[in-house]
């Protein structure tokens, strides 16, 4: 686990330019595009030896003050700051180990909710992104996913490996980066989990674009936003979405919607009609 903490620190260190933190560019060729170890150590108020041991995994119990100083020097946002704490906690073996056996049973009340929110597309995923349940509109929205066997139906896998995804998702690059950052955040707070590790290894082997994004160590937990689609059956539509945690299960419920009276809402109605005719 300490290697995950070190990898995260190295990735974030490479992202920060000396000028971003008020340092002169210096002289000589830099081996990395960002801060040197000694620069980050000085900015954080720790010795270079201590920082090297931390990055190499030989120091596994940094204090809150050190973590906060590193977060400030690395210009981490709130989610990255929290992620740094989670990695440090695991390195020190003082965190809850997480749910090793993922709950894949969707509660009856949640299945009923998927029906009641129609015509809004809605689905439930496991922490890996495996689709556990989806209403007809969600199946129609993510065109082609239903052609896969159930065990392969996964949002992250769909984005990177399904041939329909690139034409369906108007901002494929943004969707891809978001999927990877979310998966990275889940995996590194439950290191060694077989389901998460297997998925990341599969996609790293099968998609060069996933592998490149995975190497950035970006972390982001999806909560909501907008997503635009170029759907072959109903045309272009931009939908608002919310992704909600289902307590105690590790699952997330995602619902897409549009304001009544808009062209996007009209497209959703057409999508629902198409879903009902299949």
N, C-alpha and C positions, 0 to 999 in steps of 0.2 A: 504493500500500500504506500510505503514511503516513496516508491518510484513514481506513483501517480502525483503525489504532492510536488516532487522535484520536477516532473515533466510540466506540470501546470505553471510553476514558477518560471521555468525556462521559457515557456511559450509566451507568458505575459511580459517577461523581461525583454524578449526580442521585439515586442510590439511597441515599446516606449522609446522614442528618440530622445537623446540628451537634451535637445532644445525644448522638448515638452515639459521638462522639469527644471529648466533654468540652468542647465549645464552647458558649457562650451562644447563644440564638436570635438575638440581635441586634435591631436596630430597622429599620423600613422594610420595604417589600414586596420579597420575593425573587422574581426572575424565574424561578428554577428551584427545584424542591422540595428539592434537596440542597445540597451544599457549593458555595460560590462558588470561582472559580478561585484567588483570593488565599488563601482558607482552606486549600485543598488544597496550594498551594505552600508555605505556612508549615508545615503539618503534615509535609510531605515534606522540608523543609530546602532548598528550591530557590527561586530568585527568581521572582517573578510573571512577569517577561518570559520567563524560560527555560521556565516551564510553558506559557505561551501559545504559544510557538514549537513546543513539543512537541505540544500538542493540535492546532495548526493544520498540522502536518506540515512546518514549517520547520526543526525540529531532529530529526534522524533517527538519532542515535547516542548514546542515553542509556546511562550506565554501569550496571553491575549494582547498585551502591549506590543510584542514583536509582530504578531499577525496584523494588528491594526496599522502599525508603521509600514509594514510591507504593502498592505493594501493601499495606503495613501501614496506611497512612492510609485507603485505600479499603476496608479490611477484606476483602480478597480471600481466597477459600479456595484450597486447593492447586491445583485445576484452573484457576481463574481466574488465579492467579499464574503458572502455567506458560504459560497462553495469552498473558498480557501479554508474557512473554519471547519467545514465538514471533512475535508481532506486531512487537515491537521489532527482532528479528533480521531479519525480512523488510524492515522499513523501512530498515535499515542495509545491506541486500543482502549479508548474511553467512550466510544460512541455505541449506540444501539446497532447491532449488526445488520438490521434490515430484514425484510421478508425474503427468505431464501426460496421458499416454495410459493410462487405467485398464485394468487387466487384467480381462477379463470371462470368461476361460476357467476353469472350475471343474475342478480336478484330479480324475482318476478316483478316487483314494483318498478324497477328500472326498465325492464322490458315493456311494461305498460306505458311508461313515460315516453319511450321511443315511438310508440303508436300515437300517443296523445298529442305530441308536438307536430305531427304531420299537418301540412306538407313540408315542414322544415326538415331538411336532411339531418339525421342524428345517428351517432354510433357510439359504441363503448369499446375502448381499447385497454389491453393490459399495459403494464409499464414498458414493455418492449415495443408497443405499437401494434401488437397482434389484434386484429379486429375480432372481438368476441360476440358482438351483436350489432345489427344495423337495420334501420328501417328501409323500406323500398326506395325512398328518395335518396338516401345516402348511397345505396347500391347503384342507383342510376347516375348519381353525380360523379362518382369515381369510376368512370366507364372502364370496363374491362377487368376490374379487380375480381368480379364474380366469376370470371373464366378460370381463375386459379383455383386449385384445391384449397379447402378451408385452412389447412395448416400453413399455407403460404400467404394468406391474406394479412398483410401487415402494411401499415401506412408508410413506414420508412422504406421498406423493400419496394413498395409500389412506386414511390418517388424516384428511386434510383434504377430500378430494374424493369419496370413495366414500360413497353414502348409507347403507350398512350399518354403517359404522365407529362412528357415534355410539351406536347401540343395542348393538353388540357389545362395545365397550370400556367397562367399568363406570366407570372414571375417565378419561373422554375428555380432560378438561382437562389432567390430569397427563401422559397419553401425548402429547398435542399439544405441550405445552411441552418435554418431553424430546426429541421428534423435532427440533424447531426448534433447540434448544440444541446438539444433536449435529451437525446440519448446519452450523450457524454455526461450530462449532469446526473442522470439516473444511475449510470454505471459506476461513476466514481464515488458515489455515496453508498454503494453496495458492491464493493470490489469482489471479484471472483464469482459473482452470481452466474451460474451456467447459462441461463436463458439470455441474459444481456451480453455476455462474452461471446456466445455462439453467434448471435446476430451481428455484432460488430466485426467479428472475424470473417463471417460470410461476405458481408458487404465490402469490407476492405479488399478481399480477394477478387470480388466480381466487378467492382466499380472503382476506377481510378479517381473519379471525382469525389466519391465518398472518402477514399483513403486520404486525399489531399485535405478535405475539410476536417476529417478526424484528427489529422496531425496538427491542426491549429489549436486544439484544446479549448475552443470556445464553449461556453456553457450558457444556456438560456432555458428557462422553464416557461413553456407556452401557457398563456392565460386567456388570451383573446386577441382580436384584431380584425383585419379585413383580408379577404383572399379573393382574387379575381380568377375566373375560369373562362376558357374558350371551349364551350361544350358543343360537340358536333350535332346534338339534337335540338338544343334550345338557344344556341348562340352565346354571346358574351354576357357574363353576369358577374357582379361583385357582391359578395355576401359578407355580413358580419358574423363572426363566430366567437363562441365562448367555450372554453375547455375547463370542466369542473372536476375536482377530485371527488371520488366516491369513497367516503371514509372507511378505513379499515380493510380495504381490498387491494390497494395499489392500482386500481382502475381509474380511468378518466372518461367522462361523458362529454362529447363535443356536439354542439348544436350550431347549425348554420341558419341564418335568417336574413330577411330583407324587409324594409319598411313597406307597409301597404301603400298601394297607389304608385309605386315606382316600376320602372321597366324590369328591374331585378326581381321584384316580387311576381310580376307577370311571368318571367322566365321560370321561377320556382313552381308556379302553378302548372305551366306546361310540363315541367320535369315530373311533377307528381302524376299528371295524366299519363305521361309516357311510362312511368314506373308501374302504374296500375294496369297498363295494357300488356305488360310483359308476362 
